[in-house]
Amino acid sequence: MTNHDSTTTPPVESAGSRRLAAAAMVFIACACGWFMMELEILGVRVLVPYFGSAVYVITGSVIGVFLLSLSIGYLLGGWLSGKLNAWTLLGVVMIAVGVWQCGIPFFSEPVCNAIFDLGLDEKWGSLLASLVLFGAPTVLLGTVSPTVMHWLTRQASQSGFNAGLVMATSTMSSFAGCVVTAFYLVLYSLRATLCISGMMLSGLGVIVLAGVMIWSRTKQGKGQPR
């Protein structure tokens, strides 16, 4: 069964350019896996000053919210992948998450203080704060893997390999992001690390959207349908 969905047709023509675009797609999945794990680890540092470092803050609130948000993102990405241009969707997701991540150092304090003032204990307060601060960007990052899998799969027989490839490479990148963040990045300024990482992710999204626009204009100039 061939995938004829024009909304996810890659901006490529030759077999060589198709392979290059496929490599770029896998790279995007890996990059998002890295930044997702980085955000999860740094998220603990964001909450600790307000709710402490007890095990329920780290495992129950932060990890729990990321797992829940990713599951929602996977469903959303699977639905959107058949309706929107994959490159445009990925570019918008990366820009949105990057901007959100840059803003976390600036709105985390008022958010955590407001939740703390509600009188909730550390368990439920940290869970609510984690949902508010990290839920939306993690849902968006969760849309990346199914979008990339859908784009890569041109025939049903390829779906298993493509799913395994994307999940394996993105998970390895998440592992690398976990080690680098936990061993090294946590030693530096939390605000600077979040902002720089957010700008890098947004920059990658801008590059993707710029590539989509250039390809679209090239096709229009040649008189070919978009």
N, C-alpha and C positions, 0 to 999 in steps of 0.2 A: 504494500500500500504506500503510495507516494504522497508526500506532504505537499499539497498544492496551495497552501495558504499564502496568498500574496502579501499579507500584512507582515509576514515574517521572512519573506524572500530576501536573501542577503544582497547587499549592494556589490555584487561581484558577477563576473561572467565566465572567466576561464577556470579550469580546474585548479591551476596554481593559485589564483587569487582567492578561490573558494577555500583552499587549505590555509592560506594566510589569514583569512577572515575567521576561520574556525579556530585557529591558534589564538587570535585576538579575543574571541569569545571565551575560550577557556582561561585566558589570562585575566579577563574581567571577573570571572567566577572566583579565581584564586585571590585576586586583589580584594574583592568584597569579603571573602572568607577571612583574610588576614585582618581587615579593619573591623569586622564583626567581633572577632575574638579579642582584639585590642580594646574595643569599646566595652566589652563585658568585664575585662580585668580592671580597666580604669574606672568602670562604674562602681566597683567596690570601694575604691578610694574616694569617690564622690560622696558616697553614703556614710562611710565610717565616721566622719566628724559629727554627724547628726544622730546616727542610730547605733553606733558602736560596731565592733568587729566580731560579734557573736556568730556562731555557725549558722543560725537561722537567717541572719542578714545576708551572708554570702551565698549559702546553698539554697535557702528557701526563697529569698526575695530576688536576688540578682539572677542566679542561674535559672530559677523557676520562671521568671518573667521572660528571659531570653528564649527558653524552650517553648513557652506558650506563644510568644510573638513569632518565632520562626515557623511554628506549625501553621499559624494564620497566614504568614507570608507565603509559605509553600502553596497553600490553597489559592490565595489571591494571584500568585504568579502563574499557576497553572491555568487559571481562568483568563487572565490578561494576555497570556502568551499567544493565544489564538485570535485575539481581537486587535492587538496593537503591533506596530512595527517594533521588533525586538531591540534594534539598536537605539531607537528613540526612547523606549521604555527604560533600558539600562542607563542611558545617559541622564535621563530625568531622575531616576532613583539615586544614582551616585551623587548628583548635584544636591538633591534634597537632603540626603543623609549627611553629606559633608557640611552643608550649611547648618543643619541641626547640631552636628557634633561641635562645630565652632561655637555655637551658642550655649552649649551646656555649661561651661564655666561661668557664664554670666547670669543664667536663670536658675541654676541648681540651688543656690542659696535661698532665694525667695520661695521657691517651690518647697524645699525641705523645711524651711522655717514655718511656712503656712501649714504643712501637713503635721509638723511637730506640735503646732498650736492647737490642733484638733483634739489633742488629748489621747491619741492612739498610742498603744504600747509599741515597743521597738519592732516587734514582729510585723504587725499590720501597718505600722507607719512606714517601715522600710519597703514593704511590698507595694504600697500605694505609690511611694516616691519612685520606686524602680519602674513601675508601670508608666507613670507620667513622663519620666525622663528618658527612658530607654525603649518603651514599647513601640512607639511609632517608627523610629529608625530601624529597629530590628525587624519589624514587619516588612518594611521596604527592602531590607537586605535579603529577607527570606524569599522575595520574588525573583531574585537573580538566578538561582540554580534551575528552577523549572523553565524559566525563559530561555536560558542557554541550552538546556536539553532539548526544548522544543525546536529551537532554531537549528541545532545540529542534526536533528533527525529528519532525514528525507524519506526514509523507508521504515516500515514497522520493524523489519529485521535488525535495524541499527539501534533501536531504542534502548535495549538492554546495555549494549556496550557504551553508548553515549551517556546514559545515566550513571553507569559505573565510573566512567572517565571523569565526568564533572564532579561527582561526589568524592571520588578519591583525591583528585588534585586540589579541590577546594578545602577538603578536610586536612590534607597535608599542609596547605597554606595556613589554615587556622592553627594547626599545631605550631608552625613556625612563628606566627603572630603571637601565640600564647607564650612561647619561650622567650622571644625577644622582649615582649612587653613586661612579663613577670620578672625577668632577670635584669633588664637594663632600663627600659623606658620609665618604669615606676620610680627610678632614682632621680628623674628630672622633674621639672615643673609640670604639674598636672594640667594647668591651663595652657601652657605652651605646647605640650604634647597633643592635647585634644585639638587645639586650633590648627597646628601644622598638619596633623593627620586629616582633619576635615578639609583643609585647603587642598591637600594632595588628592583626596577622593573626589572633591568637586572639580578639580582641574582635569582629572581623568574623564569625568562626565562631560565636561565642556569639549574635550577633544573628540569624544564619541559623537556628540551632537554636531560639532563642526564638520566631521567627516560625513555625516548623514546629509547635511545641507550641501556640501560640495558635490557629493555624488548625485543628489537630486537635481542640482543646477546643471551638472554635466549631462545628465540624461535629457533634461529639457532642451539643452542647447543642441543635442544631437537629434531632437525630434522623436525621442523614444518615450514610451509611457512610463510614468513613475511607478 
